Amino acid sequence: MKQINLRHMNLKGTYILSAVLLVASGLFHTSCSDDFLEIDPQVTQTPEDYFSSSTDAATEVVNAVYNNLLQWDQHSFSWNGVSSITSDDADKGSDPGDTGADKHELDNFTFSASSVSFNEIWVANYRGISFANQALDIIPGLEIEDVLKKRLEGEAKFLRAYYYWNLVRCFGGVPKIDKIPDPANAEDITNGRTRASKEDIYKLIISDLQFGIENLQERSAMNSSDLGRATKGAAKTFLAKVYMYQKNWDEAFKLTNEVIQSGEYSLVADYAQIWRESGENSSESIFEVQASGTTPNKGIQGYVAHQGVRGQLGWGFNTPSKDLEDTYEAADPRKDATIIFPGETMWDGVEINASTPNPRYNEKAYISKTMETFNGNDWESNKNIRIFRYAEVLLINAEAANELGQTANALTSLNQVRNRVGLTDATSDNLKEKIWHERRIELAMEHDRFFDLVRQGRAGEVLRAHGKSFVDGKHEVFPIPQTQIELSGGILTQNPGY
């Protein structure tokens, strides 16, 4: 059950800024326009005495950083397009004439800097960064117990790292905003319109996560009311994944060993159970976006609706590909736990239409309207997004061990993941490819596959074989949104090839 109270903040007032909220790269203001790089001359900072010195005030300002995770542009349509439909795991789905604005372009790699999904991802993640910077500015001045103060700062930095992680994987170098900008400071204005290097963004991510490791609590030490907040184990897992992307195998191996040896996590026996309400925040869960289908709803906007079976349960976008279906080994139960097939009967008794526009749908985004919490609101339904799971810790550990020449350790971790679903032990031949295969199957439709292919250096080879028009040296990153370049007065530079 969800415990954390991710209170819906008024994004133009309470607990954020007293006048106009700074969002996006910390220099942006909210409005109905796309002026996300403009500084409102009327903007005023929150007065120093706006917040009380209570624990509630400190907690709520961090809740605003979490709340951004629930937004439509953060984790729903555009994110599925950019992180999933681009990969060989998924197709656009829906009907041919329903493009989802640009999802057909993402599917075929015919997108441009003007494709709307990129600007949505940019704005959503910088909005989260703005919230985090606001929290980090306010919390040190509050008169609360020091351990709690450091923990809340650690949560804000963990989330800031997550938002920057999304940006750096999508775009490479981006503007680095690590404080509330001063609209009267020319350097702050320039920073918001100038791309930092990818390496500098990674340094900030690593620094934020190291702070989190030092100051966050283990999950077992958290109060039940704090279930769902970032923990020490989550920060270690996240940092290990960052180090994997940087091929820092020693650190990735060390951190994953610490998570494994902590005893805080274990694999869930039934893989299919992970994706149900009863499997949320389980022993395997390390960090999830917390959703609630109760009244009032606090769900992830549109996440279930846009992926549901078209003509029956939703819009039908982000459908598992035939290539993914064919990749599973015989009798691997993860296929049925990941893919909805036309005509099948779901675990809650719902019969899927035999004739659907698409041959497969994403079961990891399915909710039961009869056997799970549901109050009739399809838009903000009860479906957590699993961001980090213990199975991935084992797979990062296996990959790092293999790269370090520790074959036995690699096999031990890899085979725990395989044995959980009843598969036989893998052997040491072609071990790297086996680990990569297991990552694909275990984490299918969980927003990692495209980025995995890029970091593995085989995105072009794999995606072109799947019929996508991937161009080496260009499509490893997405274009900087044209809207943002224009609003910067041309200061933001574009990625090569766009």
Buried (B, 14 or more C-beta within 10 A) or exposed (E): EBBBBBBEBEBBEEBBBEBBBBBBBBBBBBBEEBBBBBBBEEBEBBEEEBBEEEBEBBBBBBBBBBBBBBBBBBBBBBBBBBBBBBBBBBBBBBEEEBBBBBBBBBBBBEBEBBBBBBBBBBBBBBBBBBBBBBBBBBBEEBEBEEEBBBBBBBBBBBBBBBBBBBBBBBBBBBBBBBEBBEBEEEEBBEBBBBBBEBEBBBEBBBEBBBBBBEBBBBBEEBEEEBBBBBBBBBBBBBBBBBBBBBEBBEBBBBBBBBBBEBEBBEBBEBBBBBBBBEBBBBEBBBBBBBBBBEEEBBBBBBBBBBBBBBBBBBBBBBBBBEBBBEBBEEEBBBBBBBBBBBEBEBBEEBEBEEEBBBBBBBBBBBBBBEBBBBBEBBBBBBBBBBBBBBBBBBBBBBBBBBBBEBEEBBBBBBBBBBEBBEBEEBEEEEBEEBBBBBBBBBBBBBBBBBBBBBBBEEBBEBBBEBBBEBEEEBBBBBBBBBBBBEBBEEBBEBBEEB
